[in-house]
Amino acid sequence: MNRLSSSSPAQHAKTWNGSRFLLLCCLLVLAWQGHAQNDPRQNPVRAISDALRSHDFTQALRLCQAALAQYPGDYRIWTLRGMATAGTGDLPKALLDYQHALGLSPAYLPALEGAAQTEFQLHKEGAEPLLEKILAQRPDDPATHALLAILEYRRKDCADAIGHFAKASAVIANQPAALNDYGSCLAALNRDDEAVTIFADALALDPARPEARYNLALAQWDAHRADDALKTLAPLTDATPVNEDALSLAADIDESRNDTVGAVALLRKALVANPKDIAIYLQFAALSFDHASPQVGIDMLNFGLAQLPNEPRLYLVRGILLTQLGEFARAADDFETASRLDPALQFLGVAEGLVNSQRHNTTEALARFRAAVKAHPNEAYAHYLLAEALLEEGKQQGSAEYQEELHEATRAVELDPKLAAAHDLLATIYIENGDVEQATRHSRAALATDPNDQQAIYHLVVALRGTSQKDEIPALLKRLIESRSKSKSEEQATKQYRLYEEQPAGNPPAQ
């Protein structure tokens, strides 16, 4: 959900087709004109080139075959045969012809261009080095830059791709697919305003294409232009049939503008159109969780489970919402069902551990957290939750559980240095052990991620009391008071947008 729509690689073949094909023919004819006085092969090449320009590829192949019978080592005729073969649609065979020509003359530009185009169309790895060889001869060629940019985009090397896209502007200006890739790279590099401009150009070329409109709206939202994004999305959110991706994005935008009622209406509209859209149910559940309205989310998930009774993710998120209500037994049942349907479901062990932890079933909670860490060893949050559960055990320093607690918390920050909660936990451990230096380091790391982390501020105050840096304490105390005041204001604001439940009646629950 809320991802840029990508274009089909086949659409990019247009970058070199048409006029590019004729240009290659002209290059070959010009190359032969220099030898016109004394070269008896001039007439066959002219005839082949005329046939190619007329798109009479069968005739061109016949002429090539006759010419190669006389001159089998001529790289120019092999190149012409590659073009004729490509014209018939046999790209693998055309590539062999181009490669034969390059074996005879490695720097021959028409053969390089034909081979590069064919490698590109066949999605082979040899296109890029060929394109680099072309740029060595023609460093400002926009079509070559365009293909290099697209190849780099495909392998997610946007930092290099955008330079080639910029140099290809003359070629891609009328290519919606290439513009889409350019905009996607700019967005990936957080150059959102530039991405908006490029996506707007792509949409202007093809205003009826939903993907182009969606991508522009997403870029506008990322550029903090929510009103523009909603205006761009309007034709999609009002469309029939319903565009679920557009409704989902518009709901996120509405929520960011504190229009929770509008967000709920859009999500419900999406579910009425497609009651089996799992992503929309998950989005609605997250909205309910954020607004402390778990029952509303549960009702919607109940409707979803009636449509998709074997979908483990719906049981998982319903279980999480049930924990928010304190319904730990029902939540455990949902987690058990989710586990039965998909034992490898990510975060399931974490969710089960949370339930058992809140029910003070510490032994079972630790077992669930350890299983989650084993199943997902590179998930920082799983390591953090195991460390937190071990901390609650209160084992003394030096014990095996204590060492495990320290190891898991440390592993969490190694995997995600911006996980403030894990830094807070480590600061707690080190304060208890009197390691002021480490407690200070982790408190500052937590505050670098979240300047309003009250626990980190408090830990830092405690850690600095007996150090030469205690002059910081008054400012930290003031910051702590301001942070607490701010969090209370935000809590009140959230309550203003609480969702209210209505009884479902055949359709998804109305809000």
N, C-alpha and C positions, 0 to 999 in steps of 0.2 A: 504494500500500500504506500502511496505517496512516493513513488519512485519515477524517475524520468523514463519515459517510453523510448525504447531504442528503435532504430530503423533497421530494415532488412539489408544485409550486406549486398544482396543482388541489386538493390537500388543504386549503389555506388558505381556500378559498371558504366552508367551513363557519363561519368566524368571523362572517360576516354573514348566513348563511342562517337558515331556520327562524324563530325568535322575532324576529330582526331584521326579517324581511319583515313579520310581523304588526305590529311596532312602527311601521313606516312607514305601514301602513294606518291604524292608530289615530291617528297624527299628522295624517293628512289628514282623517279624520273629525272630530277635535277642532277642526282649523282651520276646518272648515265649520260646526261647531255655533255658533260665535260669530256667524255670519250667518244663523242658522236662522229668525229671525223674518220677515225680509224677502227672503230669497234664494230665488227659485223653483228654483234649480239644486240645492238640498239633496237632493231625492229621487234624482236621477241619481247623485250622488256616493255616497249611502248604498248604492244598489243596486250600484254598481261595487265599492265596498269590501267589501260582503257577498260578492260573487262572488270577489273576490281572496282573502278569508279562507277561502272554501270551495275554493280552488285551481281554480275553474272559469274558467280564463283565456280560453277561447273566448267565453263569455258576457260576461266583463268587457270584452273587446275590442269586442264588438258594442255594448255600452252606451256605451263610450268614443266610438266612432265616431258614435253618434247624438247624444251630448252635444256633441262638437266641431263637429258640423254647425250647432248653435245658438250655441255659444260658442267659436269658433276661437281666440280670444286668451286663453283661460283656462289659466294655467300649471299649475293644480292638476289639471285633467283631463288635460293632456299628461303630467304626472308619473304619474297613474294608468295611462295607456296604456303608458308605459314599463315600469311594473311588470307589467302584464298581458302585454306582449310578451316581457319577460324570462322570465315564467313559461312561455311556449311554447317557450323555448330559443333564440329569435332575438335574441342579445345585441347584435349590431351595430345592428339596427333599434331595439332598446330604448334604446341609447345615443343614437341620433338623437332619440328622443322626449324623453329627459331633457335633452339639449342644447337642444332647442327650448324646453322649460320654463324653463331657466336663461337663455335669451335674453330671455324675457319677464320673469323675476324672478331676477336673478343670485344673490340671497342666500337663495332658498327652500330650507330645510333638507331636506325630503324629496327634492327633485330633486337636491340636492348629494349626498345619501347614495346615492340610486339610481345616479347617474352615476359616483360614486367606486367603488362596488362593481362596476359593469359594466366600467369601465376596468381595474380590478384583475384581474377574471376574464379579460379579453381581453389582459392583459399590455401595456397601452398606457401611454405616458408621462404621460398626463393625470391619472392617479389621484392622484398626490402633491399637486399644487396644490389639487385638490378637497378632499382630506382636511385640508389645512391650513386651508382656509376653514371646514370643519366644526368644527375645533378652536377657531377664532376665536369661534364661537358656543357650543360645548360643550367647553371646555378639558379637562374630566375624563372625556370619553367613552372608556371602555376599548376598545371595538371599533375606534374610529378610531385610537387609539394602536397597537392590534395590527396593523392593516393597514399603518400607516406603518413600524412596526418591521420587518415582513416585507419591505417594499419596500427599506428601507435594508440589510437583510441581503442581499437579492439583488444589490445593487450593491456589496457588501462594505464598507459603511460601518457597521461594528459599533460604533464609538465613539458614534454617535448612536442606533443601533438599540436598545442595551441600556436606555437611558432610557425609550424608548417601551414596550419589553417589560415593564419594571417597572411602568409605569402601566397596562398591559393585563393584569395578573396575574389579575384576576377573570374575564376572557374566555378566556385561554389555559390556565387551570388544567386544563381537560379537553380540550385540543387537543394531541395528541402531536406533530403536525407543527410547530406553532408553538413548542412547548417545545424541540423539536429545534433549531430555528433559534436560539432564545434561548441554549441551551447552546453551540451552535457559535460564536456571537459571544463569549460569555464565554471560551471556550477560545482563540479567536483573540487575545483581549486578555490571555492568560496569567492569567486569573482562574479558575484550575483548580478550587479548592475549591467556588466558586459553581457552576461548570459541572457538577461532580459532582452537586450537589443537584438541579439542573434536569434533568439526564439521568436521574437516579434517579426523578424524578416522571414523566418521559415513559415510562420502562420500566414503572413501576407501572400506568400506564394501558393498556399494551399489552405484557404480558410475553412474548408469543409472537413479537414482531417482532424478528428478528435484528439489524437495523440499530440499534435502540434499545439493545440489550444491548451491541453492539460499541462504540457511542459512549460509553456509560457506562464501559466497561472502559478505553478509550483515555484518557478524562478522568481516571480514577482513577490510571492509570499516570503521566500528566503531573503529577498532584498528589502523586507519590512514594508512592503506595499500591499497590505492586506486588502484594501478597498479595490485596488486595481486587479488583484488576483480574483476576487469575487466577481467583478465585472467581466473579466475574461472567461471565467467558468460558467457564467449565467446561461449561455446557449446549451451547455452540456447538462447543467443541473435541471434545466427545464425540458430537456429533450425526451422524446419518446421514440424508441424504448429507452429505459432508464440507463444512464451511464454510472455504474456503481463506483468506479474509481473517482470520478468527478465529485460525486456526492460525498464520498469519504474525505477527499481533500477539502471540500467546502466546509464539511463539519469541523475538521481540525482548525480551519481558518476562523470559523465562527467562534469556536471555543477560545482561540487565542485573543479574540476581541471581546471576551466575556459574554458572548451571546450563546449561552448554554442551551437555551430553549430552541434556538435556530439549529444548533448542532444536533440535538436530539431529533428534531423533525426531519432533518436530512438523512440521518442514519436509519430512522424508521422507514422513510420512503424507500431507501435502498433495500431494506429487508422485506418490505411488502412486494417489491419487484422480484427479489430473489431470496426466498426464505432459507436458502442453503449456502449463503455467502458467509463462510466461517470468519473471514477477516473483519467483516462488519460487526459480527457478534463480539469479537474480541475487542474491537474499538469501543463499542458501547459499554462493555464491561469495565474497561479502563476508565472511561468517563464516569461511570457510576462510582468506582472506587475512589477516584480523585475528589469527587464531590460528597464523599461520605454518605452515599445513597446505595448501599449494597443491595437492598431488597429490590430496587428498580432493576438493577443489573441481573439479579437472580431470576426475576420474572421473565426478562428477555431471554436469558439463557435457557430457561425452562421451555420456552417456545422453540428455541433453536434445537434443543435436544429432542423435541418431538419430531422435528424434521430430520435430524441427524443423530439418531440414538447411539451410534457407534463412533462418535467423534471425541477422542480423548482430550483434546485441548479445551473443549467446552466444559467437560467435567473438571478439568484442572482449574480453570478460571472461576467456575462456580464455587469450587472448594475454597479458593482464596477469598471470594466475597463472603462466604459463610463464616470464615474465620473473623472477618471484620464485624460480623454480627455476634460473634462469640459462640456460634453453633459448631463446636469443635468435633462432636461425634458425627454430624452430618458431613462436615468437611472431610473427615477421615474416610468416610464411605466413598465420597466422590474421588478422592485421591487413589483409593484402592481400585475403583473402577477404571480410572485413567491408566493406572499402572498395568491392569490386566489387559486393556486394549492396546497399549503401547508401552512396554517396559522401558524403552529407551527415551521416553519423552523428556526433553530437557526441562530442568527446574522442578520436576516432579518430586525428586528426593528433597530438594530444598523446601518446597511447600509442605510436604509431609513432616519434615523436621520442625518447621515453624509451628505447625498445629500441636505436635507432641510437646514442644518446648513451652507453648502457652498453656498447655494442660498440665505442665509440671511433670510430664513423663520423660525425665531427663535421659534415661537409658535408651528408650526408643528413639528419642530425638537425636541423640548422638549417632545411633546406628544409621538413621536416615541421612544425616548430614555426611557421614563418612561414605555412605554408598553414593551420594550425589557427587562428592569430590572424586571418587574412583571412576564414576561414569563420565564426569566432565572435568578432567584434571586441569584444563586451561581456563576454567570459569572462575574468575576472581571472587565473585560474590558467594559462590559455594564455599570456598575456603574461608571467607570472612565469617559466614554464618556458623561453620563448624567451630572456628576459634571463639566466637561469641558464646556458643553453647558450652564450650569447655571453660570459658571464663566464669560462667554462672555456677559451675561446679565448685569453684573456689579451692582448687587443689593447691597445696603449698609449693613454693619455689623449689625446683629440683626434681619434682615428681615427674613421672612419665607423661601424665596428662598436662602438666604445666609446659613441658617441653613441646608437646604436640600443639598446644594452644599458641605458643610463641611462633612455632614453625608455620602453622596455618595462617596466622595473621600476617607474618612476614611474606609468605607466598602470595597472599592476596594483593599486597601493595606492589610486589614484583610484577604481577600480571597486570595490574591496573594502578599505576602510580597516582591516579586522580580519584581513587576510591576513598573519600574522606572518612567514611565510617571505619574502615580498616586502620587508617592512621590514628583515629580517635581511640580505637581499641588498644593499639600498641602503646599509645601515650598512657592509657590507664594502667597497663601492665608495668611499664617502666616507672611510673610514679610510685606504684606500690613497692617496687624494688629499690627505689631511691636513685634510679639512673636518670638524673636530671637532664643530662645532655641529650639522651635518646628521646626522652619525653618531650623536650623542647623541639627537637627536630621534627618529630611526627606531628606535633600540634601545629607547627608552622606550615608543614606540608598540607595538612587538612585545611587550614585557613587560606592557603594559596588556591585551593579548589573552591572552597565555600567561605567567603569572608564573613558570613553570618553564622558560622558553625559555633553555637553557644558552648558545646562541650569542649571544643578545641580551645576557645578563649579561656574557659575556666581552667582547663589543664595547663595552659600556658601561664596563667596567673600563679597557680600552685607551684609549678616548676621553677618559676623565676624568683620566688620569694627569698631564697637563700643564695642568690647569685649576684654578680656585679651588674646584671641587667634588670634589677628590680625597679629601676626608674620607669620602666615601661608599664608597670602594673596600674597606675592611676588611669592611663589612657585605655588600657585593656578593660578595666572595670566599667569605664564610661561606655566603651564599645559593647560590652555585655548587656548593659541596661538598654542601650538603643536597639540591640538585636532582639531582646525579649519584647520590647515594645512593638517593634516591627512585625514580629511573628504573630502577636496577638491581633494586630490590625489585619494581617493577611487571613488569619483564621476567621475573623468576622466577615471579611469579603467573600470567602469561600462559602460560608453559610448562606449568603444572599443568593447563591446559585445552586442551592440544594435541589435535586430532582424530586419530583413528587410522583407517587405511584398511582396508576389507575388500573382497574381490573381488565385483563385481556379478554377479548371477545372474538375469538376466531382468527384474528390477525395479531401481529406483534403488539405487545402492550402499548397503548396510546399514552402520550405524555402531554 
